[in-house]
């Protein structure tokens, strides 16, 4: 009787293992298919963007398109220059990240090492909620709060690069903080304890041991934040001023690359439409270059 029961149990276990193996195989192939589709979609996007823009860029000249500061597609003859929009996009992204990166690292360090549990259980859901808020809501918040404060302090209409930079800084904070905190929590606690045992203070341990050990994840969060900042459209439309001029004055309005595409694609045709698609191609190349630059910086920091 015992042998029969043992045999039945062995058969049942074998069947369960077989079913589990089949499920694992199904999910493995499903995830492989998802990965292939992701690569395929990215490839199709690249084909569409560059196919539509290469002919236009060769006709007008890449230098004339990128280095010309006059955007006047309805003039006779039309002028397609995106230099002012490139400068505006890079400037507000740089200003936003200049404020967001140190604030994010300090906030992540506080949440990972110093935040009391009673406060953490409110801060963490709030950050997750901030990351999920639609960008248009951030835009209306900026119109109601940031723009009036800017106007009262500096004058003008308040819709300028400074307002856009502050808005983008607020928008990228949750992304960088979440990634930085997860990276700090992933560092072995023995690093922290060993540093303290050698005589280092709490602050010295954070700045010289824990944060450098988590730099890989922090760099990843910064890359995601920069990507969101330079690709943001709807919120920036409301507060940046949308003026196609070359300016380095933070109190003047500008138009970004993404804003230009959204505002004019609805009525564009012919060379005008091709110019907007070429703008998307230039933006795509810039994002690739920025990501590659951060990748090189990450590798250099890891090799030290």
C-alpha positions in Angstrom: 0.0 0.0 0.0 2.8 2.3 0.9 4.6 1.6 -2.3 1.5 2.2 -4.3 1.0 5.6 -2.6 4.6 6.5 -3.1 4.3 5.6 -6.8 1.2 7.8 -7.1 2.9 10.7 -5.4 5.9 10.3 -7.7 3.6 10.3 -10.7 1.7 13.4 -9.4 5.0 15.3 -8.7 6.3 14.4 -12.2 3.0 15.7 -13.8 3.3 18.9 -11.8 6.9 19.4 -12.8 5.9 18.8 -16.4 3.1 21.3 -16.3 5.4 23.8 -14.6 8.0 23.3 -17.2 5.5 23.8 -20.0 4.2 27.1 -18.3 7.8 28.3 -18.0 8.4 27.5 -21.7 5.2 29.4 -22.7 6.2 32.5 -20.7 9.7 32.4 -21.9 8.6 32.4 -25.5 6.0 35.1 -24.7 8.6 37.4 -23.2 10.9 36.7 -26.1 8.1 37.7 -28.5 7.6 41.0 -26.5 11.3 41.8 -26.7 11.3 41.1 -30.5 8.2 43.3 -31.0 9.8 46.1 -29.0 12.9 46.1 -31.2 10.7 45.8 -34.3 8.6 48.8 -33.3 11.7 50.9 -32.6 13.1 49.9 -36.0 9.8 50.9 -37.7 9.8 54.3 -35.9 13.4 54.9 -37.1 12.5 53.9 -40.6 9.5 56.2 -40.8 11.3 59.2 -39.2 14.5 59.0 -41.3 12.8 58.0 -44.5 10.6 61.1 -44.4 13.4 63.5 -43.3 16.5 62.4 -45.2 15.2 63.7 -48.6 14.3 67.1 -47.0 17.6 67.4 -45.2 19.6 66.7 -48.4 17.5 69.3 -50.3 17.8 72.1 -47.8 21.2 71.1 -46.3 21.7 69.8 -42.8 23.8 72.8 -41.8 21.2 75.2 -43.1 18.5 73.4 -41.1 20.3 73.0 -37.8 22.4 76.2 -37.8 19.7 78.6 -39.1 17.9 80.4 -36.4 14.9 81.6 -38.5 11.8 79.4 -38.6 9.3 80.9 -41.1 7.7 78.1 -43.1 4.9 80.3 -44.5 7.2 83.0 -45.9 8.0 83.2 -49.5 10.6 81.7 -49.8 10.1 79.7 -46.6 12.9 79.4 -44.0 13.3 76.2 -42.0 15.8 76.8 -39.2 15.6 75.1 -35.8 18.7 76.5 -34.1 16.7 78.6 -31.7 14.5 75.5 -30.8 17.6 73.3 -30.3 19.1 75.9 -28.0 15.8 76.3 -26.1 15.3 72.6 -25.6 18.9 72.0 -24.4 18.9 75.1 -22.1 15.7 74.3 -20.2 16.6 70.6 -20.0 20.0 71.6 -18.5 18.5 74.1 -16.1 15.9 71.6 -15.0 18.4 68.8 -14.4 20.8 71.2 -12.7 18.3 71.7 -10.0 16.7 68.2 -10.0 19.8 66.0 -9.8 21.2 67.2 -6.5 17.7 67.5 -4.9 16.9 64.0 -6.0 20.1 62.5 -4.6 19.6 64.2 -1.3 15.9 63.2 -1.1 16.8 59.6 -2.0 19.5 59.5 0.6 17.1 60.8 3.2 14.4 58.2 2.2 16.9 55.3 2.2 18.7 56.0 5.4 17.1 58.7 7.6 13.4 58.8 6.9 11.2 57.5 9.8 8.8 54.7 8.8 5.8 56.9 9.7 6.9 59.6 7.3 8.1 57.2 4.6 4.8 55.5 4.2 3.4 58.9 3.1 6.3 60.1 1.0 6.7 57.0 -1.1 3.1 56.9 -2.3 3.2 60.6 -2.9 6.3 60.2 -5.2 4.6 57.4 -7.1 1.5 59.5 -7.5 3.6 62.4 -8.8 5.2 60.1 -11.4 1.8 59.2 -12.7 0.2 62.6 -13.0 -0.4 63.6 -16.6 1.8 66.3 -17.9 -1.1 68.6 -18.8 -2.0 68.8 -15.1 1.6 69.9 -14.3 1.1 72.5 -17.0 -2.0 73.9 -15.4 -0.3 73.9 -12.0 2.6 75.9 -13.5 0.1 78.4 -15.0 -1.7 78.8 -11.6 1.4 78.9 -9.4 4.8 79.2 -11.1 3.9 81.7 -13.8 2.2 84.2 -11.4 5.2 84.1 -9.0 7.6 84.5 -11.8 5.6 87.5 -13.1 5.4 89.1 -9.7 9.2 88.8 -9.1 10.7 89.5 -12.6 7.9 91.2 -14.4 6.7 90.4 -17.9 4.1 87.7 -18.6 5.9 85.0 -16.6 5.9 82.6 -19.5 9.6 82.0 -20.2 12.5 79.6 -20.0 12.7 80.0 -16.2 9.1 78.9 -15.6 9.6 76.0 -18.0 12.8 74.9 -16.3 11.2 75.0 -12.8 8.2 73.0 -14.1 10.4 70.3 -15.7 12.5 70.1 -12.6 9.4 69.3 -10.6 8.3 66.7 -13.2 11.6 64.8 -13.3 12.1 64.7 -9.5 10.0 61.5 -8.9 11.7 59.5 -11.6 15.3 60.3 -10.4 14.4 60.0 -6.7 12.8 56.5 -7.2 15.7 55.2 -9.2 18.3 56.6 -6.8 16.5 55.3 -3.7 16.2 51.8 -5.2 19.9 51.9 -6.0 20.9 53.0 -2.5 18.8 50.3 -0.9 20.4 47.7 -3.2 23.9 48.6 -1.8 24.8 46.0 0.9 24.4 47.2 4.4 27.8 45.9 5.3 29.3 48.8 3.3 27.5 51.3 5.6 28.4 49.4 8.8 32.0 48.9 7.7 32.5 52.6 7.0 31.1 53.5 10.4 33.3 51.0 12.1 36.3 52.6 10.5 35.5 55.9 12.1 33.6 57.7 9.3 30.5 59.8 10.2 27.0 59.1 8.8 27.3 62.0 6.3 30.8 60.9 5.2 29.5 57.3 4.7 26.6 58.5 2.5 28.7 60.8 0.3 31.9 58.8 0.0 30.7 55.1 0.2 26.9 54.6 -0.4 26.3 57.1 -3.2 29.4 56.1 -5.2 28.4 52.5 -4.8 25.0 53.2 -6.2 26.1 55.5 -9.0 25.1 53.0 -11.7 21.4 53.2 -10.7 21.6 56.9 -10.1 23.0 57.5 -13.6 20.1 55.4 -15.0 17.6 57.6 -13.1 19.3 60.8 -14.5 19.1 59.4 -18.0 15.4 58.7 -17.6 14.9 62.2 -16.2 16.8 63.9 -19.0 14.8 61.9 -21.5 11.5 63.0 -20.0 12.7 66.6 -19.7 13.9 67.0 -23.3 10.9 65.1 -24.7 8.2 66.9 -22.7 5.6 68.7 -24.8 2.2 69.5 -23.3 3.3 71.1 -20.1 6.0 73.2 -21.8 3.5 74.5 -24.4 1.6 76.3 -21.6 4.5 78.0 -19.9 7.5 78.4 -22.2 6.1 81.3 -24.3 6.4 79.6 -27.7 8.5 82.2 -29.3 10.8 81.1 -32.1 13.8 83.2 -31.3 17.4 82.5 -30.3 17.9 83.7 -26.7 19.9 82.7 -23.7 17.9 85.0 -21.4 15.9 82.8 -18.9 13.3 85.5 -18.6 12.4 85.4 -22.3 10.0 82.9 -24.0 11.2 80.2 -26.3 9.9 77.3 -28.3 11.2 73.8 -28.0 11.6 71.1 -30.6 8.7 69.0 -29.3 6.4 72.1 -29.0 7.1 73.1 -32.5 6.1 69.7 -33.9 2.9 69.6 -31.9 1.8 73.1 -32.7 2.3 73.0 -36.5 1.8 69.3 -37.5 -1.9 69.7 -37.7 -1.9 72.1 -40.7 1.6 71.4 -42.2 2.0 69.9 -45.7 4.7 69.4 -48.3 8.1 70.7 -47.3 6.6 72.2 -44.0 5.5 68.7 -42.9 8.9 67.2 -44.0 10.6 69.9 -41.9 8.7 68.9 -38.8 9.5 65.2 -39.3 13.1 66.2 -39.8 12.9 68.1 -36.5 11.7 64.8 -34.8 14.7 63.0 -36.4 17.1 65.7 -34.9 15.4 65.3 -31.5 15.8 61.5 -31.7 19.5 61.9 -32.5 20.0 64.3 -29.6 18.4 61.9 -27.2 20.6 59.0 -28.5 23.7 61.2 -28.1 22.7 62.2 -24.5 22.1 58.6 -23.5 25.4 57.5 -25.1 27.2 60.3 -23.3 25.8 59.2 -19.9 26.7 55.6 -20.8 30.3 56.7 -21.4 30.3 58.7 -18.2 28.9 55.7 -16.3 31.6 53.3 -17.7 34.3 55.8 -16.9 33.1 56.2 -13.3 32.9 52.4 -12.9 36.4 51.9 -14.2 37.9 54.1 -11.5 
